[in-house]
Amino acid sequence: MHFKASTIFVTGGAGFIGSAVIRHLLQNTHARVVNIDKLTYAANLNSLPGTNENLNYAFEQQCICDGLGLRRLFEKYQPDAVMNLAAESHVDRSIDGPGEFIQTNIVGTFTLLQEALRHWRSLSPEKREQFRFLHISTDEVFGSLGDDGFFTEITAYAPNSPYSASKASSDHLVRAWHETYDLPTLITNCSNNYGPYHFPEKLIPHMIIKGLAGEPLPVYGDGKNIRDWLYVEDHAKALALVLAHGVVGETYNVGGRNERTNLHVVESICDLLDHVAPSATGARRHLMTFVADRPGHDRRYAIDASKLERELGWRAQENFESGIEKTVRWYVDEQFWWRAILERGYAAKRVGLNQ
């Protein structure tokens, strides 16, 4: 899996998962990586240290909804693969402002597919055979699980938020472009990611930063909603593996087999912060406070990654305990990264109450 002499487009490469993918590709393969990112509020080129000096890296500020702009990049770089991670991804924001999610996640994916198809059709037969379009999606497209069972690659879609509905739509477009036009596509659906360089609006970094500041830690509802947590670097390795060896037209679920309640996640963060960065005011669990639940809050997600493990040999290296400790320590040690985001004006106020 060296991708020697290959040029890979990574859309959304300045985002959380996208930047992890780029770091992995540059550190562990011979690929030439072109980072295509619109640079929205959640993008951060500081998540890609050292890339400016890397001859295998290029950055292009570009919205995936702009077909002519994308066409220029396809003609300029002649990519061998596209990894589509460009997306609006915060569920709470999608409740307040669904329009941006429809535009980026659906219209943007359509536009990218069209330009990828145009490019693919221009290639030699040998290059066509090698080209891949990998679309990165979420387990939220499957809706909410009961107390038992797991999401598999054949689970019916039942999205419950504007975000998950927009991602479900994009998945269907990618599948259709393969079935109708023969574009060599693959799809992955992942569980909740966490790890270094995660934008502060998401649960884990939000709680770490508030815990360091001694501020209240808001837990939605009863705190018993369950998520299956996946360390972002494990996810990046899985995506590179699927791109290199996945079967065209197939879908692969990526999950860490780490189901935890939100309450357990927050309690773990409190205990780790108490150990790594003790507070003069005592244990941080006293900062936890229960607040009104999110509208349409799915109760449980859990991914069955057996297909990926069995067919491609992937295994998550981190369990939740090892991954969350690495994550907390990173946010304590690398405060310049997230403090710069706060200083740019990001306000960590609650959204998505549908009021």
Helices and strands as residue ranges (DSSP letters): E 7-11, H 16-28, E 32-37, G 45-47, G 51-53, E 57-61, H 67-77, E 81-84, H 91-96, H 98-101, I 102-108, H 109-121, H 125-130, E 132-138, G 139-142, H 162-181, E 185-190, E 192-194, H 203-213, E 217-220, E 226-231, H 232-245, E 251-254, E 259-261, H 262-276, G 284-287, E 288-291, H 306-312, H 320-333, H 335-343
